[in-house]
């Protein structure tokens, strides 16, 4: 599938999705409890949205990995330092 030909491994995208969902579900549970004052309702709300939002995040992340806008397209050699990452004065010349 074209959507899944990014620069990031599927396992990395999946791990990021799981960790983000855990954080999001805790947030959803707390907010649901604050608004409903009912642990059972808060748990139902938080557990219902876990899988759908994890799937949506994974697809979203993989889709963004295909977008080159805002990314450095110049391949770097290992150990090579860019001018804007230190060592340069912004003039385009190195000392």
Secondary structure, 3 states (H helix, E strand, C coil): CHHHCCCCCHHHHHHHHHHHHHHHHHHHHHHHHHHHCCHHHHHHHHHHHHHHHHHHHHHHHHHHHCCCCCCCCCCCCCCCCCHHHCCECCCCCEC
